[in-house]
Every structure is written in structure tokens, then in C-alpha cells.
Amino acid sequence: MKKVTITLLALAVSFVANSQAFAGCGTCDKTIVENAVEAKFNTLVAAAKAAGLVETLSGDGPFTVFAPTDEAFAKLPEGTVESLLKPENKDKLVAILTYHVVPGNVMAKDVVKLKSAKTAQGSNVAIKVADNKVNINNAKVIKADVKSKNGVIHVIDTVLLPKS
């Protein structure tokens, strides 16, 4: 009986320790797309749907996504988003969105050690760290390390545009 009690106690301690390791990570059991929908990244989600990237970004990954806010999309010239969402502009939209994705799971502690990163689009984004702030090209990271089950999201304040 004593052996069973000790085993149950050890299992309970292990369960509590593992539960605490995931405490505070309400995003870890959702994909990048599910987290973007829940956080109301409406323009980004609409663009991902129009580009046919929802299934990919819901896949295994891992992916690192620099996710522009709706306000970031609103900073683009008037009519730009509407134009990009048209079927005839799908290739351009795919290029822009995949320029926001870096293959792999690159956490903030890793991003700050880099000068650049190769995107899924094929071009590099510049990474600059100054005064404890991180910039990806001309975009500021305003929230880092939103963990997802298939990668991580870093929220940015400006849409990244690849060179044509």
C-alpha cells in the first residue's frame, strides 16, 4: 500500500509540474490561424483565405509569422488591401504574405541574435535591435512569442512589402 501511495504521489507531482509548465499559454493548443482568428487579425485572416494559405498555416509547421495588425494594413494606401484581395492579384498577395513567414520556430530570444532571416517568399527580412526594441525591416515588433501548436507569432505594426 505504501508503494502505491508513493507512486500516486509521484504521478500527482509530475502532473502538477507539467500543468504549471503550460500555465499561461492559452494559445499553445491552437494553430497560428486559429490564434489569428481569435485575436481578431481580421485583415490578415481575410488575406490568408484569399491567398489560399489558411491550410498551409494550419499545418504542422513550424512557422514563425510576423503578423501585421488590422491597423498596420490600414496604413497602406487607400484601396491597396481591396485590390490585393481580388483573384487576379493572388500571386502578389501570396508573395506579400509569405514574406511575413519564416520557416521554423524562431522565438524572440533567437530573433534578437539575428541580423536577417530568410522568408518563405525567398527574400530576407532585416532584423535590427536597438533600445530593447526589435524591428523587422521598418516594422516594430509590438508583441512577441505568441506560441501556437505549429509555431509562433510576433505581432508587428507595419505590413512588410517585399521588393518587386
N, C-alpha and C positions, 0 to 999 in steps of 0.2 A: 504494500500500500504506500509506503514511504517513497519508493522508487517512482510510482505512478504520479504522486503529488509533485515530486521534484521535476519530472518530465513535463507535467502540465504547467507548472510554474515557469519553466524554461521556455515553453511554447508561448505562454502569455507575454513574457518579457520580450521575446523575439517579435511577436505580433505588434505590440505597442511601439517598439523601436522602429519597425518598418512603417507603421502608420504615421509616426511623427516625421519620418523622412519625407513623406509625401504631403504632410500637412501644409496648407498654404499654397498648394499647387492645384487650384481648381481648374486649370487649363490643360493639365498633363494627360487627361484621358480623352481629349478631343483632338481632331486633326487641325492643321493650320486653317483650312477653310471653315471648319465649324467654329473655331475661335474667332475668326474674322467676322463671321455672321453674327455671333453672339456679341461681339464688341461693336457692332453696327458700323463696320467699314463698308458701308453700302456701295459706294462708287467702286472700290476695289473689287468687291464681290461681283458686282454687275459686269465689270470689265473682264474678270476671270471667266465668267459664264460666256460672255460674248466671244472671248478668245478661245474657248474650248479647253481651258486649263484647270477647271474645277476637279475633274477626275484625277489628273496628274498630281495636283497639290493636295489631294485627299489620299494619295497613295502612300507607299511605305516610306519614301524619302531616304535619308533625312534631308530636309531643306532648311536653309536659312533665308527668311523673307524679310526684306526691308519694306515694310508696309506703310504706304502713304495714307494719311488720314483723309477724310472727306474734304477737310479744309485745305489740304495740300492740293487735291485735284481742283478745288475751286480757284486756286491761284493761277491755274493755266489760263491762257487767253480764252475769252468767251467763245463757246461753240466747239472747243477742242475735244472735250470728252464726248459730246454728242456725235461728232464726226468720227472719232475713233471707234465708237460702238457700232458703227454701220458695218454690215457684212463685207463690203468692198475694201474696208480698211483693216480687216482681221490680221493680215501679216504684220502691219505696222504695230497694231495693238499687242500682238504676241511678242514682238521684239521689245517693246517698252516694258511689258510685264515680266518677261524672262530676264530683263536687265535688273530687276529687283530681287532676283533669286540667285543665291549662291549654293551650289551643291554641298551637302554636309551639314553638320550641326555646329555652327560657329557661335559660341556664347560670347557675351560682352568681354569677359576676361581674355578671350582669344582675339577678338576683333581689335582691341586696343594695341595688340602686339604687331598688327599688320600695317603695311603701307598701301596695299591694294588687295583686291580679291577678284578672281575670275568668275563672272556671272554665267548663268545657264544660257544667256543670249550669246555668249562668246567673247564679249568685251570685258575689260577690267573696270571696276569702280575704284576711285581713290579713297583712301581712308586716312583721316587726319585727326589726331588727338591733341587738344590744347585746352588748358584750364579745366581739366576733368570733363571735357565735353567731346563727343565723338561726332565727326561729320563724315558722311558718305557722299562723295562729290560735294555738292553745295547744300545737301540736306542735313539737318541736325537730327540726331537720334534723340527722341523725346521720351521714349520708354524702351528699355532693353529687357531681353531674356523672358519673353512671354513663351514659356515652354509648352510645347504641343507634343502629342504622341508621335508625330512624324517630323519633328524639327523644332525650330524656334522662330519667333517673330521679334523684330526690332522695329518699333514704330518710328516713322520719320515725318518731318513736317513739309517736305517738298517732293514732288514727283521727279524721279530720276529719268533723264532722257538720254538715250544712247546717241552717240554721234552718228549721223546718217551715213 
